[in-house]
Amino acid sequence: MNIDYSAILKKYWGYSSFRPLQEDIIQSVASGNDTLGLMPTGGGKSIIFQVFSLSVDGISIVITPLIALMNDQVENLSKRGIKAMAIHSGMSREEMKVALDNVTWGDYKFLYVSPERILTERFRERLPNMKINLIVVDEAHCISQWGYDFRPSYLQIAKLRELLPSVKVMALTATATPQVVDDIQDRLIFPKKNVLKKSFRRDNLTYKVRIEDDKQGFLLRTLEKSKGSGIIYTRSRKKTKEIAEELLKKGISATYYNAGLSAPTRRGRQEGWIKGAMRVMVATNAFGMGIDKPDVRFVVHVDAPDSLEAYFQEAGRAGRDGKKAVALFLANKSDSVRLKKGIAEKFPPIDLIKRVYDALGNYFKIAVGFGKDVSYDFNLADFAKTYHFSLIQSISALKILEQDGYIQLTDEVERPSMVHFRVDRDDLYKFQVANSSFDAFIKLLLRSYSGLFTEYRPVDEELLAKRAGITRDLVYKFLSFLDSQKIIHYIPQKNTPYIIYTTERIDVNRLVISKENYALRKQMYEKQVGAVISYIEDTSVCRSQQLLAYFGETGSARCGACDVCEALNSLGISNLEFDRIRNDVKALLKKEPLLKHQLFFKINGIEENIHWVIRWLFENEQIVERIDGKVEWKDQ
């Protein structure tokens, strides 16, 4: 049966055609194949599984670790008239029960699930009653221990496949090295390898590296001359504010964003920047996931990220409209020093990791043998202060505990207040008759929000107060009273990270942090950091070629526009001729060091071109002269 997927795309999203590779991935899964789709940031991954699921009966299970993105997608689907539900660690047991009941017996098309919830007892009980048409694994690189964001909870997906043996898998990611690509398919038990890949090459995006001691001064001068909207990434919350204030002094419209700001403030600044009220967003890496702003003309990194995966994803937020854009990496010698120092900070002593684990159980007052699958609101700063750990020690230790499968730490999640009626309409009427002072408020609540009897619905206390002509505090008291009388279940708004115990708390003496895994992860992290340092320092290979080679794309053409290509262009010879001469020099000197005149006469070509290339190789320290006068190739 031929299905017109374009018609579905047009009906729900208004697009007349798919982007490259989108329909190919849909067709691959529709043909009964487990499929890994590899597409760069901004390639439109979510539309792929959404269109497929809308073309067949049943519901898709979408596994993603990003609660904020999960909630955004549920909201966006709902606006299009498509029923979707999210289940994650920030929900109470009762919320999850109601949500699963609705998904099981309602006409939902998408169930978004955080990975640690897919094999809970309640989820497994409901699974046989759901007609599942697809398992979607978003951010699929998280399943690989070789990936830059490994999450052990993703390994549970293989067990989900055992429960749903006939259901196909669509795995999607924007960042994966060749090793990670193979590992994803192995971990997800693909019967045969099946990767559909879009080139990571972005012809409209120019990558540049500038070595600057005064990064901020260079940044200010550059932005005064540039046009368009952009993002400036820094690793420090303090620096987001400092840089934004300096830009404002120069008359450049800017604001800043970091996880230390309140949720309403972050949301307001994000929406203002997207709409163009502010030209520049200065942010930590807390900003950007799920942001849909196609006309970003530049992304600047004033601090080095600790992996090229992270850099590529963040830089890739520029130029999604296909027009010319720039990704600028400002670096200096201190970046390499800080990155190397960060290795020790990321991997604290095993004894300290165990002390953090023990302190965490005491912090939540969890007895040994208890706590499994329970989520707890978590204040990192308070925890570190209470037990005299540094913030860096705490977060690094918690991440290692997470990678060893003991806990899961979520990012900060903003949750609106939620209300669900626990009684039916008949019992509610009896309560209203017996408690006439609450009658008007209950009627207001029911007029303002639909679906309160069947599911948890977000409510806005400020809006209810305005409509009722009372204070927000009084609305809170009314809702709390109705909750105490078991008329509703009221969950006040909160904005906090969560800790989930994926196993029961164990005695710290039984806690095992594998030295082999610890050493392996440290080695992988050192490799990632080394790749970033190499990217900063290598001035002999086109920036685009360097990034593409890291992700397994070799043999690509030079971009012709990055800082490396600009330097080569100034030599006045073609890229092809430069590469030929450079490769000849490298091949000769790899065999044996040569005197300058010997090297010169062994190379074929126009003498002036050979002279310029050899001079360039000396200036960029690709070749060096030894004490004996011979020239040798310097390995990078």
TISE-236285 format. One record per residue (C-alpha): residue number from 0; residue in one letter; y negated, z, x negated. Coordinates in steps of 0.001 Angstrom, whole numbers. Each point is the difference from the previous one (the first is absolute). Last residue first. Layout:
REM residues N
n, res, y, z, x
NUM, A, Y, Z, X
...
REM end
This chain:
REM residues 636
n, res, y, z, x
635, Q, -16466, 15097, -50192
634, D, 1872, -1277, -3054
633, K, -2334, -1042, -2841
632, W, 966, -3332, -1506
631, E, -316, -84, -3801
630, V, -2418, -1597, -2448
629, K, 548, 199, -3757
628, G, -2710, 1188, -2375
627, D, 2169, 2598, -1777
626, I, -1911, 2811, 1748
625, R, 944, -1462, 3397
624, E, -2146, -2221, 2202
623, V, 285, 518, 3736
622, I, 934, -2169, 2991
621, Q, -519, 833, 3659
620, E, -2916, 2165, -1066
619, N, -2470, -1585, 2448
618, E, -2260, -1254, -2787
617, F, 2993, -1230, -2004
616, L, 1487, -1881, 2962
615, W, -3403, -1536, 741
614, R, -297, -1245, -3608
613, I, 3484, -1495, 231
612, V, -931, -1716, 3286
611, W, -3307, -1356, -1333
610, H, 1497, -1389, -3240
609, I, 2890, -1645, 1863
608, N, -2490, -1647, 2370
607, E, -2153, -1256, -2880
606, E, 3060, -1382, -1812
605, I, 1235, -2014, 2985
604, G, 3730, 564, 410
603, N, 3190, 998, -1778
602, I, 294, 3435, -1593
601, K, 1791, 365, -3378
600, F, -3186, -801, -1948
599, F, -1935, 2967, 1408
598, L, 2809, 2519, -542
597, Q, 406, -958, -3657
596, H, -3792, 164, -510
595, K, -143, 3488, 1490
594, L, 2959, 1360, -2004
593, L, 3133, 484, 2049
592, P, 1982, 2892, 1492
591, E, 3554, -969, 1028
590, K, 1999, -1093, 3047
589, K, -2276, 1714, 2522
588, L, -2925, -1582, -1833
587, L, 1192, -3533, 748
586, A, 823, 622, 3672
585, K, -3314, 1829, 594
584, V, -2059, -2755, -1592
583, D, 1806, -2657, 2073
582, N, -534, 2048, 3164
581, R, -3713, 310, -736
580, I, -293, -3739, -658
579, R, 1761, -935, 3244
578, D, -1864, 2629, 2041
577, F, -3370, -1245, -1225
576, E, 943, -3617, 706
575, L, 1054, 788, 3571
574, N, -3042, 2148, 670
573, S, -2218, -2857, -1082
572, I, -2325, 237, -2975
571, G, -3721, 869, -131
570, L, 390, 3383, -1654
569, S, -2237, 1460, 2743
568, N, 2806, -650, 2488
567, L, 2148, 2507, -1879
566, A, -2577, 2747, 438
565, E, -392, -856, 3683
564, C, 3798, -10, 351
563, V, 202, 3562, -1336
562, D, -2848, 1219, 2216
561, C, 1590, -1553, 3088
560, A, -985, -3474, 1284
559, G, 2502, -2603, -1203
558, C, 2817, 1445, 2110
557, R, 2542, -976, -2630
556, A, 3087, -1752, 1324
555, S, 3155, 1889, 960
554, G, 3078, -163, -2205
553, T, 1290, 3408, 987
552, E, -78, 1781, 3331
551, G, 2019, 3214, -331
550, F, -2448, 2584, 1302
549, Y, -1242, 887, -3482
548, A, -242, -3742, -745
547, L, -2353, -438, 2954
546, L, -2267, 2773, -1256
545, Q, -193, -1413, -3528
544, Q, -430, -3579, 1225
543, S, -2915, 1060, 2207
542, R, -1649, 1743, -2926
541, C, 384, -3075, -2263
540, V, 1732, 935, -3252
539, S, -1634, 698, -3382
538, T, -2307, 2894, 840
537, D, 2750, 2573, 410
536, E, -1656, 3447, -116
535, I, -516, 889, 3653
534, Y, 3223, -1623, 1181
533, S, 1899, 1686, -2833
532, I, -1382, 3376, 1072
531, V, 1129, -660, 3583
530, A, 3474, -1090, -1162
529, G, 292, 3121, -2162
528, V, -756, 2177, 3029
527, Q, 2842, -1671, 1886
526, K, 2369, 391, -2965
525, E, -956, 3664, -403
524, Y, 739, 455, 3721
523, M, 3419, -1554, -440
522, Q, 762, 2315, -2947
521, K, -1155, 3015, 1983
520, R, 2212, -1041, 2883
519, L, 2975, -348, -2342
518, A, -665, 3359, -1688
517, Y, -161, 1795, 3358
516, N, 3054, -1895, 1241
515, E, 1985, 1036, -3078
514, K, -1360, 3547, -5
513, S, 1098, 343, 3621
512, I, -2167, 2567, 1738
511, V, 2594, 2305, 1501
510, L, -974, 2964, 2175
509, R, 2832, 2515, 155
508, N, -1988, 2722, -1808
507, V, -2898, -714, 2384
506, D, 2128, 1135, 2942
505, I, 108, -2792, 2535
504, R, -2362, -908, 2817
503, E, 1788, -2201, 2517
502, T, -127, -3705, -809
501, T, -2631, -2618, 887
500, Y, -2622, 2745, 178
499, I, -3093, -1721, 1366
498, I, -3433, 778, -1461
497, Y, -2914, -1275, 2009
496, P, -3536, -1137, -812
495, T, -2800, 1107, 2314
494, N, -2436, -1070, 2673
493, K, 509, 1794, 3256
492, Q, -883, -477, 3640
491, P, 1394, 2576, 2397
490, I, 3542, -363, 1370
489, Y, 114, 803, 3721
488, H, 3314, 95, 1851
487, I, -882, 177, 3657
486, I, 806, 2246, 2950
485, K, 1869, 2493, -2207
484, Q, -2462, 2775, 1011
483, S, -1036, 408, -3656
482, D, -670, -3763, -156
481, L, -2213, 145, 3077
480, F, -1899, 2840, -1684
479, S, -409, -1998, -3236
478, L, -1315, -2993, 1947
477, F, -2557, 2132, 1841
476, K, -1051, 1794, -3217
475, Y, -465, -3314, -1862
474, V, -2072, -1363, 2884
473, L, -2125, 3188, -190
472, D, -613, -571, -3710
471, R, -1039, -3592, 674
470, T, -2722, 1310, 2305
469, I, -277, -875, 3691
468, G, -1365, -2908, 2053
467, A, 3470, -1144, 997
466, R, -493, -3576, -1259
465, K, -1664, 1165, -3213
464, A, 2616, 2685, -632
463, L, 2827, -2499, 603
462, L, -1577, -2418, -2524
461, E, -353, 2720, -2639
460, E, 3569, 1199, 585
459, D, 1338, -3490, -732
458, V, 3613, -492, 1076
457, P, 2918, -1778, -1651
456, R, 3005, -471, 2301
455, Y, 3445, 1541, -225
454, E, 2361, -1795, 2370
453, T, 1282, -287, 3562
452, F, -2147, 2425, 1984
451, L, -3179, -719, -1974
450, G, 338, -3765, 546
449, S, -3643, -596, 920
448, Y, -3036, 1823, -1353
447, S, -3463, 683, 1442
446, R, 940, 335, 3655
445, L, 2892, 2367, -816
444, L, -2208, 2210, -2205
443, L, -2777, 44, 2609
442, K, 2505, 1022, 2691
441, I, 1223, 2832, -2243
440, F, -3602, 1138, -582
439, A, -814, -1, 3730
438, D, 3096, 2035, 895
437, F, -378, 2611, -2748
436, S, -2011, 2510, 2107
435, S, 2421, -646, 2894
434, N, 2868, 1735, -1769
433, A, 2665, 483, 2707
432, V, -706, -3359, 1632
431, Q, -213, -1717, -3396
430, F, 3291, 1602, -1114
429, K, 1766, -1202, 3164
428, Y, -1352, -3511, -608
427, L, 1316, 88, -3581
426, D, 3432, 968, 1271
425, D, 45, -3036, 2286
424, R, -1412, -2338, -2676
423, D, 2680, 830, -2549
422, V, -443, 2687, -2666
421, R, -242, -330, -3806
420, F, -3134, -2127, 75
419, H, -726, -1502, -3447
418, V, -3199, 386, -2036
417, M, -874, -1009, -3568
416, S, -3086, 764, -2111
415, P, -613, -2764, -2543
414, R, 2049, -137, -3194
413, E, -1520, -835, -3387
412, V, 2638, -119, -2694
411, E, -440, 1050, -3612
410, D, 2738, -1625, -2032
409, T, 3548, 1146, 516
408, L, 2037, 2170, -2356
407, Q, 3758, -203, 379
406, I, 2316, 2686, -1242
405, Y, 3255, 527, -1915
404, G, 907, -3661, -664
403, D, -340, -187, -3778
402, Q, -2995, -2321, 419
401, E, -1643, 2578, 2251
400, L, 532, 2785, -2509
399, I, -1570, -2314, -2599
398, K, -2992, -609, 2262
397, L, -355, 3730, 653
396, A, -86, 705, -3745
395, S, -2714, -2598, -564
394, I, -2066, 1284, 2956
393, S, 179, 3592, -1163
392, Q, -624, -580, -3683
391, I, -3019, -2216, 764
390, L, -1418, 2571, 2417
389, S, 389, 2737, -2598
388, F, 2415, 2776, 868
387, H, -1083, 3591, 589
386, Y, 2315, 754, 2953
385, T, -2665, 481, 2686
384, K, -2426, -2492, -1589
383, A, 2588, -2782, -121
382, F, 1076, 638, 3599
381, D, -3588, 153, 1252
380, A, -885, -3278, -1696
379, L, 3160, -1712, 1296
378, N, -516, 1000, 3632
377, F, 3228, -918, 1778
376, D, 897, -137, 3674
375, Y, 3757, 498, 180
374, S, 2739, -2388, 1067
373, V, 3521, 1157, 879
372, D, 2926, -2299, -860
371, K, 1779, 2797, -1935
370, G, -1857, 3318, -57
369, F, 2816, 2513, -474
368, G, 2644, 966, -2561
367, V, -2350, 2160, -2086
366, A, -2643, 1473, 2308
365, I, -3185, -1937, 618
364, K, -3249, 1995, -188
363, F, -2092, -3217, -324
362, Y, -1623, 1169, -3248
361, N, 3245, 1673, -1100
360, G, 1846, -3316, 251
359, L, -2804, -1726, -1914
358, A, 6, 2672, -2718
357, D, 3679, -663, -714
356, Y, -593, -3742, -247
355, V, -3053, 480, -2233
354, R, 2009, 2290, -2295
353, K, 2731, -2622, -249
352, I, -2508, -2684, -972
351, L, -1435, 2372, -2632
350, D, 3433, 435, -1597
349, I, 468, -3782, 1
348, P, -3092, -396, -2196
347, P, -2765, -2196, 1497
346, F, 531, -3771, 364
345, K, -3116, -1578, 1506
344, E, -2259, 2072, -2255
343, A, 1943, -1038, -3110
342, I, -353, -3679, 936
341, G, -3681, 496, 854
340, K, -861, 438, -3660
339, K, 1107, -3581, -630
338, L, -2171, -1277, 2859
337, R, -2947, 2100, -1170
336, V, 180, -1331, -3554
335, S, 319, -3600, 1203
334, D, -2986, 446, 2287
333, S, -2050, 1720, -2741
332, K, -54, -3235, -1999
331, N, -2011, -1848, 2622
330, A, 624, -1786, 3293
329, L, -1743, -1618, 2944
328, F, 2484, -2094, 2015
327, L, -1724, -2585, 2199
326, A, 1805, -1739, 2867
325, V, -2193, -2923, 1099
324, A, -175, -2084, 3171
323, K, -263, -3683, 965
322, K, 889, -771, 3620
321, G, 3516, 209, 1429
320, D, -959, 2521, 2708
319, R, 2096, 2628, -1795
318, G, -2485, -109, -2844
317, A, 283, 3530, -1326
316, R, 2655, 2423, 1231
315, G, 2270, -1369, -2734
314, A, -1695, 2204, -2586
313, E, 1535, 3041, 1702
312, Q, 3512, -1476, 188
311, F, -114, -1420, -3522
310, Y, -1309, 3258, -1438
309, A, 2672, 2107, 1701
308, E, 2776, -2303, -1196
307, L, -1634, -191, -3433
306, S, 600, 3726, -332
305, D, -1984, 3116, -973
304, P, -3333, -1138, 1421
303, A, -2817, -400, -2560
302, D, -3387, 1382, 982
301, V, -3099, -2069, 826
300, H, 2089, -2402, 2080
299, V, -2164, -2588, 1757
298, V, 1002, -2000, 3082
297, F, -2236, -2925, 879
296, R, -806, -2448, 2799
295, V, 1593, 1862, 2906
294, D, -217, -2436, 2940
293, P, 3464, 577, 1513
292, K, -491, 3571, 1192
291, D, 3213, 1354, 1535
290, I, 632, 3380, -1613
289, G, 3677, 956, 380
288, M, 72, 1950, -3243
287, G, -3483, -127, -1544
286, F, -1312, 3447, -777
285, A, 1990, 2975, -1320
284, N, -66, -1909, -3318
283, T, -3332, 1678, -692
282, A, -3108, -1575, 1408
281, V, -3423, -1565, -435
280, M, -587, -2316, 2985
279, V, -2753, -2575, -487
278, R, -2026, -2018, 2515
277, M, -549, 2579, 2710
276, A, -615, -864, 3675
275, G, 2277, -2997, -502
274, K, 2417, 619, 2873
273, I, 2809, 933, -2407
272, W, -2349, 2331, -1886
271, G, -1079, 1807, 3163
270, E, 3602, 315, 1203
269, Q, 1074, 1567, -3303
268, R, -3009, 2301, -76
267, G, 647, 1228, 3539
266, R, 3727, 497, -600
265, R, -585, 1947, -3183
264, T, -2608, 2213, 1662
263, P, 2222, 579, 3056
262, A, 2919, 931, -2311
261, S, -1995, 2495, -2042
260, L, -659, -903, -3636
259, G, 2229, 1244, -2833
258, A, 2318, -3011, 316
257, N, -2650, -2315, -1430
256, Y, -2577, -2498, 1223
255, Y, -3476, -924, -1224
254, T, -3016, -1875, 1320
253, A, -2090, -2908, -1222
252, S, -3009, -2215, 728
251, I, -1413, -1010, -3393
250, G, -3653, 995, -397
249, K, 410, 1179, -3577
248, K, -166, 3639, 1125
247, L, 2730, -819, 2542
246, L, 2238, -1248, -2788
245, E, -510, 3236, -1918
244, E, 919, 2037, 3097
243, A, 3185, -2039, 519
242, I, 971, 510, -3657
241, E, -429, 3781, 185
240, K, 1816, 330, 3344
239, T, 3061, -1953, -1079
238, K, -189, 1740, -3393
237, K, 705, 3413, 1511
236, R, 3110, -1260, 1771
235, S, 1297, -1261, -3351
234, R, 2489, -2864, -473
233, T, -2594, -2733, 485
232, Y, 96, -3196, 2049
231, I, -3090, -2047, 863
230, I, 389, -2131, 3124
229, G, -2069, -3024, 960
228, S, -2282, -1868, 2366
227, G, -2118, -2971, -984
226, K, -2384, -919, -2771
225, S, -238, 633, -3733
224, K, -3045, 483, -2236
223, E, -741, 3649, 802
222, L, 3752, 575, 99
221, T, 354, -1026, -3644
220, R, -2817, 2203, -1284
219, L, 1368, 3021, 1849
218, L, 3542, -586, -1269
217, F, -1165, -467, -3596
216, G, -1855, 3314, 142
215, Q, 2986, 1731, 1586
214, K, 2430, -1303, -2588
213, D, -2050, 1063, -3005
212, D, 2632, -392, -2736
211, E, 920, -3417, 1393
210, I, 3100, -2137, -559
209, R, -43, -2557, 2804
208, V, 3143, -1290, 1682
207, K, -122, -2856, 2515
206, Y, 2299, -1264, 2735
205, T, -1221, -2944, 2090
204, L, 1232, -247, 3592
203, N, -167, -3401, 1741
202, D, 3142, -1318, -1688
201, R, 2003, 3065, 1012
200, R, 3428, -218, -1632
199, F, 2499, 2478, 1431
198, S, 2191, -2913, 978
197, K, 1642, 440, 3383
196, K, 3578, 1123, -114
195, L, 2927, -238, 2326
194, V, 2828, 2017, -1468
193, N, 3579, -160, 1231
192, K, 2724, 1517, -2169
191, K, 3269, 266, 1868
190, P, 1671, 2727, 2048
189, F, -3307, 1940, -183
188, I, 934, 3661, -379
187, L, -3541, 1412, 283
186, R, 291, 1638, -3427
185, D, 1286, -3233, -1561
184, Q, -2769, -2078, 1560
183, I, -2712, 2388, -1149
182, D, 1525, 194, -3501
181, D, -192, -3767, -508
180, V, -3691, -138, 925
179, V, -684, 3146, -2088
178, Q, 1354, -1651, -3150
177, P, -2020, -3168, 707
176, T, -3198, 2107, 330
175, A, -1151, 950, 3475
174, T, -3393, 287, 1687
173, A, -858, -1340, 3456
172, T, 3102, 1173, 1815
171, L, 2106, -909, 3013
170, A, 3622, 618, 979
169, M, 1426, -1645, 3125
168, V, 3415, 1405, 810
167, K, 2571, -1346, 2471
166, V, 1767, 2065, 2632
165, S, 3791, -412, 249
164, P, 901, 3126, -1983
163, L, -2349, 2373, 1877
162, L, 1359, 3472, -866
161, E, 984, -1161, -3504
160, R, -3436, -1594, -341
159, L, -1576, 3389, 673
158, K, 2015, 1339, -2929
157, A, -1595, -2640, -2278
156, I, -3407, 1040, 1330
155, Q, 555, 3524, -1335
154, L, -975, -1237, -3495
153, Y, -3570, -242, 1272
152, S, -149, 3814, 35
151, P, 205, -144, -3801
150, R, -3533, -1437, -267
149, F, -782, -2158, -3055
148, D, -3675, -1020, -326
147, Y, -213, -2017, -3230
146, G, 3385, -1615, 503
145, W, 2976, 382, -2346
144, Q, 1484, 2733, 2212
143, S, -32, -2616, 2740
142, I, -293, 879, 3684
141, C, -3817, 236, -121
140, H, -158, -3711, -915
139, A, 691, -694, 3685
138, E, -3566, 809, 1056
137, D, 1193, -866, 3524
136, V, 3713, 43, 797
135, V, 516, -1650, 3372
134, I, 3297, 502, 1833
133, L, 374, -2609, 2731
132, N, 1172, -574, 3583
131, I, 856, 3590, 951
130, K, 1080, 548, 3595
129, M, -366, 3766, 214
128, N, 2609, 2213, 1637
127, P, 2147, 257, -3147
126, L, -3084, 1240, -1967
125, R, -848, 2982, 2193
124, E, 2464, 2440, -1560
123, R, -798, -1208, -3523
122, F, -3709, 732, 550
121, R, 741, 3480, 1315
120, E, 2232, 822, -2974
119, T, -2536, -1148, -2594
118, L, 997, -3199, -1771
117, I, -3136, -2093, 376
116, R, -2473, 2886, -337
115, E, -404, 114, -3809
114, P, -817, -3724, -43
113, S, -3087, 193, 2256
112, V, 729, -1856, 3220
111, Y, -1911, -2703, 1868
110, L, 1788, -976, 3212
109, F, -1030, -3413, 1250
108, K, 707, -1971, 3183
107, Y, -49, 2752, 2636
106, D, 1290, -598, 3511
105, G, 810, 3625, 804
104, W, 3307, 1901, 79
103, T, 658, 518, -3697
102, V, -3625, -274, -1142
101, N, -1160, 2521, 2595
100, D, 2788, 2461, -819
99, L, -704, -395, -3707
98, A, -3694, 799, 504
97, V, 745, 3013, 2224
96, K, 2428, 1429, -2569
95, M, -2391, -734, -2875
94, E, -2842, 1805, 1731
93, E, 2292, 2964, 718
92, R, 1046, 233, -3641
91, S, -3658, -29, -1097
90, M, -1488, -3079, -1612
89, G, -1493, -293, -3486
88, S, 3339, -1066, -1466
87, H, 23, -3350, 1738
86, I, 936, -1822, 3177
85, A, -2200, -2885, 1123
84, M, 193, -1926, 3269
83, A, -801, -3573, 987
82, K, -597, -1785, 3300
81, I, -1733, -3367, -342
80, G, -3052, -559, 2187
79, R, -2129, -1347, -2823
78, K, -1948, 3270, -252
77, S, 3370, 1796, -206
76, L, 916, -2087, -3031
75, N, -3201, 1051, -1773
74, E, 580, 3688, 811
73, V, 3610, -81, -1208
72, Q, -1159, -1830, -3148
71, D, -2697, 2579, -741
70, N, 2437, 2890, 542
69, M, 2466, -1453, -2501
68, L, -2797, -678, -2496
67, A, -1027, 3664, 170
66, I, 3620, 1140, -254
65, L, 772, -2077, -3088
64, P, 3654, 396, -951
63, T, 1198, -3012, 2038
62, I, 3189, -767, 1908
61, V, -384, -2392, 2927
60, I, 2779, 129, 2590
59, S, -252, -3114, 2149
58, I, 698, 114, 3729
57, G, 2006, -2107, 2406
56, D, -6, -3578, 1201
55, V, -1187, -2802, -2251
54, S, -3228, -1892, -787
53, L, -2200, 3109, -2
52, S, 2102, 1390, -2854
51, F, -606, -3094, -2111
50, V, -3753, 20, 571
49, Q, -265, 3667, -997
48, F, 2229, -471, -3034
47, I, -2243, -2675, -1495
46, I, -3318, 1360, 1312
45, S, 445, 3079, -2186
44, K, 116, -2001, -3260
43, G, -3342, -1785, 307
42, G, -560, -1108, -3606
41, G, -2776, 2532, -612
40, T, 1729, 1520, -3019
39, P, 2393, -2482, -1586
38, M, 3225, -1123, 1694
37, L, 3657, 613, -804
36, G, 2220, -253, 3054
35, L, 3500, 1385, -381
34, T, 2390, -1383, 2603
33, D, 3282, 1037, 1575
32, N, 1180, -3249, 1534
31, G, 991, -715, 3603
30, S, -1843, -3279, 580
29, A, -2800, 1923, 1751
28, V, -428, 1966, -3242
27, S, -575, -3208, -1995
26, Q, -2137, -1557, 2739
25, I, -2375, 2986, -20
24, I, -209, -89, -3804
23, D, -827, -3724, 74
22, E, -2583, 615, 2746
21, Q, -2017, 2299, -2255
20, L, 495, -2035, -3210
19, P, -3453, -1647, 11
18, R, -2339, 1352, 2691
17, F, 952, -707, 3572
16, S, -1906, -2246, 2393
15, S, -2313, 73, 3014
14, Y, -905, 3683, -294
13, G, -1020, 1818, 3197
12, W, 1962, 3137, -825
11, Y, 2094, 609, 3131
10, K, 305, -3409, 1661
9, K, -593, -2160, -3105
8, L, 2635, 1759, -2097
7, I, 2443, -107, 2917
6, A, -653, -3734, 426
5, S, 446, -533, -3735
4, Y, 3452, 1595, 217
3, D, 1190, -2816, 2262
2, I, 3674, 882, 228
1, N, 2668, -2658, -388
0, M, 3346, 1060, 1435
REM end
